[in-house]
């Protein structure tokens, strides 16, 4: 089944905890701190793959969690890093944050992005030895990561997009020029999902997409609405398919129908309106030569330069259509800069190593002050606050960062209660 939108929940792996451990030298009363560091949590990656052409598999599986890092071990051995989790999606998938902002555009095979970075491993007590601290009896917890919801939006990768009203014959056209076999019947909205097909030419090939029929108001959601218009945003050429039978027997106006189609695309996206296009008049087997000539003249007078008369039933005009489209697609590819070599795009949700230099936000809640800063909150979260030695080390780090001075400069009064994550303390002079 075809599914072009999905919402999934992701969580990178937590970092492993550091270990408190001592190695006692045989025959001596000397001990050495030997606790190893925790391993890094696994990342959540997303990758474009030709193995899939729909987001249907995300209908049932929506939660994705990477492996946690292993805890530190004795004798300064580090815990194992958690395995990354790679989520494969169809080529052409757009990844958005929950608020709609774009994270990554996976428009090429193999392209990938890191959606959530694994948590840092906590340091074992062996990492805290120094001249002043010879026998540290504390370690850090691994960094905890947060769950995130993201949106997946599939946009088909096609060179040519067929656009027209229901029953214009788009599905029949694509069935005649490609190996695609869409559902075809004589009633509106036969096509309920986009159909893709490959048109083979003498030297090359191009991909053509049959978009479900539009009606007036489609950009606002009327009929099948704007659900499928996104699938032609990547195309090189737009083909407007007009129904000759509707013009001949139902009194429809070719210029008016074409104008309505153009209007719907423009209202949906200015980018669509600016694409190169041609006009196809289908079902000409139902018209006489004079009728075709009259319709062609009216369309040319309205500014259309490329008008091709075809009959998807008899095959008349289809060869000319594919030759014209092949030239236009090649011309477009020559004009557009070739894509740059694939490289990973990183957008790390849970790990922001530059956060220490970020602005500290303070929220006043009653008589208490809540401090918000990723780096500082992470330091607190990774500290065992019930271990006095570990707590002292944290306060020393905060002192070196001049956190108290910065809070005073922001107007926090002496004696006020300050909250940073799970740490609560009184600001002193």
Secondary structure, 3 states (H helix, E strand, C coil): CCCCEEEEEEECCCCCCCCCCEEECCCCCCEEECCCCCCCCCCEEEEEECCCCCCHHHHCCCEEECCCCCCCECCCECCCCCCCEEEEEECCEEEEECCCCEEEEECCCCCEEEEECCCCCCCCHHHHCCCCCCCCCCCECCCCCCEEEEEEEECCCCCEEEEEECCCCHHHHHHHHCCCCCCCCCCCCCCCCCEEEEEECCCCEEEEEECCCECCCHHHCCCCHHHCHHHHCCCCEEEEEEEHHHHHHCCCCHHHHHHHHHHHHHHHCHHHHCCEEEEEEECHHHCCHHHHHHHHHHHHHCCCCCEEECCCCCCCCHHHHHHHHHHHHHHHHHHCCCCCCCCCEECCCCCCCCHHHCCCEEEEECCEEEEECHHHHHHHHCECCCCHHHHHHHHHHHHHCCHHHHHHHCCCCCCCEEEECCEEEECCC
